[in-house]
Amino acid sequence: MSSSTIEVNPYVRKIHEFPETILVPGEDGRFALFPQLRSDMPVVVEIGSGSGNHMIQYLTRMPRCQYFGYELRYKRLYRTAQKLAEAKQQGYVVQCFAQKMPEHFAPASIDTLIINFPDPWAKLKQRKNRIMAPQNLKIFHSLLKPGGVVEFKSDHHEYFLRARENLLDSGFAVEAYTLNLHGSAYSADNIITEFERMFLHKVPKRIGWLRARKVG
Ligand SMILES: C[S@@+](CC[C@H](N)C(=O)[O-])C[C@H]1O[C@@H](n2cnc3c(N)ncnc32)[C@H](O)[C@@H]1O
């Protein structure tokens, strides 16, 4: 991290105000203090946790879980830690690319993976960068416990359909699925994220949602 980046973005420093919640890698990219997992509580990992709305609501519903959010943006990490503190909830946010999860979690150690509105990388040449690309689904499959689940939603229709195909080709069964989350029975249990709230207030967009279970 260069000194000019720190000057323009105050949150690069501010995230250190929450050392027990925001996990920040050292210069070598490693985490000195990654929490030890408990065996008596499910492990939930959200990729691209944004400013933490999903995390907070999920923990309100299910306080007895170990929740980790991977997020790259400093201000969003900081906001999440503030919200967790206000709500007196325990959770972690990890400041690094989610693709590094295998350095932090043992194989077959995660119960639930949540991916809400990932960057769509819409151009053909960019699609290899998608978080739901086959090389990442292989990682998710190895880290999930037998019977573990992936929950995914997106307003990008082509990405959503492609992700579903990729999951089916990667050892998952899609057990719940809708192309119009807010017009479906699944909306009753839906947690509205920051991005989703923006759509609801602007041009309404159809949101695809699915739950897939590891079978292979
Ligand atoms: C479009 S936003 C959605 C945020 C949130 N899930 C929501 O629905 O409001 C995508 C988020 O994913 C984060 N992100 C993108 N690629 C990531 C990666 N490889 N690992 C972790 N976070 C990532 C971005 O910083 C951004 O905050």
PDBQT file of the ligand as one rigid body, heavy atoms in Angstrom, charges set to zero:
ROOT
HETATM    1  C1  LIG A 301     -21.587  -5.149  -6.679  1.00  0.00    +0.000 C 
HETATM    2  S1  LIG A 301     -20.951  -5.136  -5.075  1.00  0.00    +0.000 S 
HETATM    3  C2  LIG A 301     -22.202  -5.998  -4.115  1.00  0.00    +0.000 C 
HETATM    4  C3  LIG A 301     -22.051  -5.780  -2.630  1.00  0.00    +0.000 C 
HETATM    5  C4  LIG A 301     -23.081  -6.531  -1.748  1.00  0.00    +0.000 C 
HETATM    6  N1  LIG A 301     -22.959  -7.958  -1.924  1.00  0.00    +0.000 N 
HETATM    7  C5  LIG A 301     -24.488  -6.089  -2.024  1.00  0.00    +0.000 C 
HETATM    8  O1  LIG A 301     -25.246  -6.875  -2.605  1.00  0.00    +0.000 OA
HETATM    9  O2  LIG A 301     -24.830  -4.953  -1.678  1.00  0.00    +0.000 OA
HETATM   10  C6  LIG A 301     -19.684  -6.347  -5.211  1.00  0.00    +0.000 C 
HETATM   11  C7  LIG A 301     -18.717  -6.279  -4.044  1.00  0.00    +0.000 C 
HETATM   12  O3  LIG A 301     -17.790  -7.364  -4.164  1.00  0.00    +0.000 OA
HETATM   13  C8  LIG A 301     -16.499  -6.901  -3.805  1.00  0.00    +0.000 C 
HETATM   14  N2  LIG A 301     -15.579  -7.806  -4.507  1.00  0.00    +0.000 N 
HETATM   15  C9  LIG A 301     -15.395  -7.887  -5.855  1.00  0.00    +0.000 A 
HETATM   16  N3  LIG A 301     -14.539  -8.883  -6.153  1.00  0.00    +0.000 NA
HETATM   17  C10 LIG A 301     -14.186  -9.461  -4.972  1.00  0.00    +0.000 A 
HETATM   18  C11 LIG A 301     -13.322 -10.541  -4.623  1.00  0.00    +0.000 A 
HETATM   19  N4  LIG A 301     -12.673 -11.231  -5.558  1.00  0.00    +0.000 N 
HETATM   20  N5  LIG A 301     -13.193 -10.857  -3.318  1.00  0.00    +0.000 NA
HETATM   21  C12 LIG A 301     -13.862 -10.154  -2.367  1.00  0.00    +0.000 A 
HETATM   22  N6  LIG A 301     -14.699  -9.122  -2.638  1.00  0.00    +0.000 NA
HETATM   23  C13 LIG A 301     -14.851  -8.782  -3.922  1.00  0.00    +0.000 A 
HETATM   24  C14 LIG A 301     -16.472  -5.456  -4.257  1.00  0.00    +0.000 C 
HETATM   25  O4  LIG A 301     -15.529  -4.689  -3.552  1.00  0.00    +0.000 OA
HETATM   26  C15 LIG A 301     -17.914  -4.998  -3.988  1.00  0.00    +0.000 C 
HETATM   27  O5  LIG A 301     -18.062  -4.418  -2.726  1.00  0.00    +0.000 OA
ENDROOT
TORSDOF 0
